[in-house]
Amino acid sequence: MLSKTTITFLLFCSIIYPNYYVLKTVDIDSKINGFIINLQVDSLPDQKNISAWQANTGWFYITLYECRLVKENNLRQKINDEIIPFQLIENNESLQLGFKMKKPIEQFNFTQDPMNNTITASLHYPTKFFANFDEENIVKRPNHNKGISRGLKNWLNMTGVSLTISGLLKNDSTSNNFLTITGLSIIAGTFVLDRILKDF
């Protein structure tokens, strides 16, 4: 009989005085595809006590059941510029965080870090925002096909010119032909190879 009374009393106390955890900080980090929201608490809640949804008004809400703010509402906040307004709504049974964002959130998930008592919310934009990028806003890669490097091209041209001049100045007709043809071939080959590489 005594044990039943004790159990009933403990259940009554747990209902009337639930074990609240306290939200200490809110830290928001903007990413290309959404946001990372880190919520530091004094102790981690049960995963089922965390929920979220995207409202049609553009607000995204995170609800922390059985959660309270730090005393005197001295919450440390680090809010990103992508968040238009931010609001905290404290109810009897929960704490609600509202974020008005420039783009709606399509997917989200929560993870908990027991080492740092941190709840991490990963919020992702719809994929259509990435598929419909305006081409003018896409940074185009510079053309890396610049042909032969300037130093190598100068060296080949100088070699070709030197051989051609040497061939013209020699009295021996055989040497003259060989050096001149080699020099002119190097000059012409350098020009053609440079043009081919630029077209790739």
C-alpha positions in Angstrom: 0.0 0.0 0.0 2.8 2.3 0.9 4.7 1.6 -2.4 1.5 2.4 -4.4 1.1 5.7 -2.6 4.8 6.5 -3.2 4.6 5.7 -6.9 1.4 7.8 -7.2 3.0 10.7 -5.5 6.1 10.5 -7.7 4.0 10.4 -10.8 2.0 13.4 -9.6 5.1 15.4 -8.9 6.6 14.5 -12.3 3.5 15.8 -14.0 3.2 18.9 -11.9 6.9 19.6 -11.8 8.4 18.2 -15.0 12.2 18.0 -15.4 12.9 21.1 -17.6 16.1 21.6 -19.5 17.4 25.2 -20.1 18.4 26.8 -23.4 21.6 28.8 -23.0 22.7 29.9 -26.5 21.4 30.1 -30.1 24.1 30.1 -32.8 23.1 30.2 -36.5 25.6 29.6 -39.3 24.6 30.2 -42.9 25.4 27.6 -45.6 24.9 27.6 -49.4 22.1 25.1 -49.1 20.5 26.3 -45.8 21.4 26.8 -42.2 23.1 25.1 -39.2 21.5 26.1 -35.9 23.3 25.1 -32.7 21.3 25.2 -29.5 23.3 24.8 -26.3 21.4 23.5 -23.4 22.2 22.5 -19.8 21.2 18.9 -20.4 20.0 17.1 -23.5 16.3 16.3 -23.9 14.7 13.2 -25.3 14.7 13.3 -29.1 10.9 13.1 -29.2 10.8 16.5 -27.3 12.1 18.3 -30.4 10.0 19.1 -33.4 9.9 21.6 -36.3 7.9 22.8 -39.2 7.8 25.3 -42.0 4.7 27.6 -41.9 3.1 29.1 -45.1 3.9 32.6 -43.7 7.6 32.1 -44.3 8.4 31.4 -40.7 10.2 28.2 -39.6 9.6 27.0 -36.1 11.5 24.8 -33.8 9.7 23.6 -30.7 11.5 22.4 -27.6 9.2 20.6 -25.2 9.9 20.9 -21.5 12.5 23.6 -22.2 13.0 27.0 -20.5 15.2 30.0 -21.1 18.1 30.9 -18.9 17.2 33.1 -15.9 16.4 36.7 -16.6 16.0 35.8 -20.3 19.8 36.4 -20.7 20.0 34.2 -23.8 23.2 34.6 -25.9 22.3 34.9 -29.6 24.3 34.8 -32.8 21.9 35.4 -35.6 22.7 35.4 -39.3 21.8 38.2 -41.8 19.8 35.6 -43.8 17.3 35.5 -40.9 15.0 38.5 -41.3 13.4 38.4 -37.7 13.9 35.9 -34.9 11.5 35.3 -32.0 11.3 33.3 -28.9 7.9 32.2 -27.5 7.9 30.6 -24.1 4.8 28.6 -23.2 3.8 26.5 -20.2 5.1 23.3 -21.7 7.5 24.3 -24.4 9.9 26.9 -25.8 9.3 27.9 -29.5 12.0 29.4 -31.7 10.7 31.2 -34.8 12.9 32.2 -37.8 11.7 34.3 -40.7 14.0 33.3 -43.6 14.4 34.6 -47.1 13.8 31.2 -48.6 11.7 28.3 -47.2 13.1 25.2 -45.6 12.2 21.9 -47.2 14.2 19.4 -45.2 15.6 19.4 -41.6 17.0 17.0 -39.1 18.3 17.2 -35.5 21.4 15.7 -33.9 22.6 15.8 -30.4 26.1 16.1 -29.0 26.3 14.7 -25.5 29.9 16.0 -25.0 28.9 19.7 -25.4 25.1 19.4 -24.6 24.3 20.8 -28.0 21.3 20.3 -30.3 22.2 20.8 -33.9 19.4 21.5 -36.4 20.4 21.1 -40.1 18.0 23.1 -42.3 18.0 22.7 -46.1 16.5 24.8 -48.8 14.5 23.2 -51.7 16.7 21.9 -54.5 14.8 24.0 -57.0 16.7 27.1 -55.8 19.9 25.5 -57.1 18.5 24.2 -60.3 17.1 27.7 -61.3 20.2 29.7 -60.8 20.4 32.6 -63.2 23.4 32.1 -65.6 24.5 35.7 -65.1 25.1 34.9 -61.4 27.2 31.9 -62.1 30.9 32.6 -62.0 32.3 31.3 -65.2 35.7 29.5 -65.1 38.4 31.4 -66.9 39.6 29.9 -70.1 42.7 27.9 -69.2 43.6 27.0 -72.8 46.1 29.8 -73.5 48.2 27.8 -75.9 52.0 27.5 -75.4 53.3 29.3 -72.4 54.8 32.7 -73.2 58.4 31.7 -72.1 58.5 28.5 -74.2 57.0 30.3 -77.2 59.6 33.1 -77.0 62.4 30.6 -76.7 61.2 28.5 -79.7 60.7 31.6 -81.8 64.2 33.0 -80.9 65.7 29.6 -81.7 63.9 29.5 -85.0 65.0 33.0 -86.0 68.6 32.3 -84.9 68.8 29.1 -87.0 67.3 30.8 -90.0 69.7 33.8 -89.8 72.6 31.4 -89.3 71.6 29.4 -92.3 71.3 32.5 -94.5 74.8 33.8 -93.4 76.6 30.5 -94.1 78.3 30.1 -97.5 77.8 26.4 -97.7 74.6 25.8 -99.6 73.9 22.4 -97.9 74.3 23.9 -94.4 72.4 27.0 -95.6 69.4 24.9 -96.6 69.4 22.7 -93.6 69.7 25.6 -91.0 67.2 27.8 -92.8 64.6 25.0 -93.2 65.0 24.0 -89.6 64.6 27.5 -88.3 61.6 28.2 -90.5 60.1 24.9 -89.5 60.5 25.7 -85.7 58.8 29.1 -86.2 55.9 27.7 -88.3 55.5 24.7 -85.9 55.4 26.9 -82.9 52.7 29.1 -84.4 50.6 26.1 -85.5 50.9 24.3 -82.2 50.0 27.4 -80.3 46.8 27.9 -82.3 45.9 24.2 -81.9 46.3 24.3 -78.1 44.2 27.5 -77.9 41.3 25.8 -79.7 41.1 23.0 -77.1 
